[in-house]
Amino acid sequence: MNRPFHTPRAVICFCGLLAALGGGTLLTLLYQSPEQFWPNLLLVSFFLLCLGLAGIVFVALQYVTGAGWAVALRRVPEAMFAIIPVAGLGLLIVFLAKPSLYPWASASLAEGEQTPLHHAWFNQAFFLARAVAYLAGWVLLGSALVRNSRCQDDDSSLAYTYKNVRLSALFLVVFGVSFWLASQDWLMSLEPEWSSTIFAVYQFAGLFVTGLAAIILLSACLYFLGPFRDVLTKQHLHDLGKLLFGFSSFWMYLWFCQYMLIWYVNNPEETAYFTRRLQGDWGPLFFLNIILNWGIPFLILLPKAPKQSMVVLAIVSLVVLAGHWLDLYLGILPYSGNPTPWSAAWEAGLMLGAVGLFGLVFFTALGRAALVPLGDPFLLNNPQEG
């Protein structure tokens, strides 16, 4: 465990094939339907960004709360963080190459329908500067956390733990403010006539529950590949299962609050968002979103036993990951005026491509440090890790 994990060549080749499939799907979309290429690139990039951010948020929360139960698994969320620069590059390509994706970028709209404050905030140069600032802040602070964690492997110094506690507190404050703004900039402003005061919190709930699902699934993969056979315990699974259960319910609570208040007030400017997603073939996907993100996790993980089963947790995690993809798909694609959802073949290709790209980055990052942070004092003192 004190050596980096060398990923089997078969796993790397498999991830590479999936990434190539996704890249081919995107290029085909660019050639056959350019108007759909850009929203899909936004979808893929933001989904991957959520996985990376969730990983480093999980690590930061462990530090600030003084939790030791997940120290042995820390390299998994740390390696997830490595996808952020890749996802950020995809987002910046969208913002630079296709600003017209956002209606507020239209000169006529900016002059005729926006208030002076909106016009000042949704200025193309300012929009890009904010995006770079968000991404740079996440990468710089997250990289410092990961670097200190890995340096601690060499001398087991408590100084690195103290540094990361302070850095984690700073990161969580920066993340809270910047992700709130980024969610509204990059997603909610796709439909500027609509707004929700809890939209950013809703996106955070989706981000975190997706990150938990990814941590469970990746830890299970490492268990079946061998290196986590003596690391991953039923106590780990139970704790992760409880978090997945709880945050899927938190996501549902926010979804219901947002929907119920808009339905009750019945303001046409707000209801248009949901009306668009309830019409035609979008309707079944609207309700499938609830089933995948909350219904299945809630019913399966309610008893104790499934939360301690690696196979059950892995299956539920796959469902949650697919559910969050669908949630973002419903948030991004319908606004473009498509009467029906896109072909399942396109969506499957993009999903598999995202999985492959994430796998390549994750396993590369995982091989840069010892698989378990043996220098962390919690690993030595926590009975669960023994």
Secondary structure as GFF3:
##gff-version 3
##sequence-region A 1 386
A	DSSP	alpha_helix	9	32	.	.	.	ID=ss1
A	DSSP	alpha_helix	34	65	.	.	.	ID=ss2
A	DSSP	three_ten_helix	71	73	.	.	.	ID=ss3
A	DSSP	alpha_helix	75	80	.	.	.	ID=ss4
A	DSSP	three_ten_helix	81	83	.	.	.	ID=ss5
A	DSSP	alpha_helix	84	97	.	.	.	ID=ss6
A	DSSP	three_ten_helix	99	101	.	.	.	ID=ss7
A	DSSP	three_ten_helix	103	105	.	.	.	ID=ss8
A	DSSP	alpha_helix	107	112	.	.	.	ID=ss9
A	DSSP	alpha_helix	116	121	.	.	.	ID=ss10
A	DSSP	alpha_helix	124	155	.	.	.	ID=ss11
A	DSSP	alpha_helix	158	186	.	.	.	ID=ss12
A	DSSP	three_ten_helix	188	190	.	.	.	ID=ss13
A	DSSP	alpha_helix	199	225	.	.	.	ID=ss14
A	DSSP	alpha_helix	234	265	.	.	.	ID=ss15
A	DSSP	alpha_helix	268	278	.	.	.	ID=ss16
A	DSSP	alpha_helix	282	290	.	.	.	ID=ss17
A	DSSP	pi_helix	291	295	.	.	.	ID=ss18
A	DSSP	alpha_helix	296	301	.	.	.	ID=ss19
A	DSSP	alpha_helix	304	307	.	.	.	ID=ss20
A	DSSP	alpha_helix	310	332	.	.	.	ID=ss21
A	DSSP	three_ten_helix	334	336	.	.	.	ID=ss22
A	DSSP	alpha_helix	344	366	.	.	.	ID=ss23
A	DSSP	alpha_helix	377	381	.	.	.	ID=ss24
A	DSSP	three_ten_helix	383	385	.	.	.	ID=ss25
###
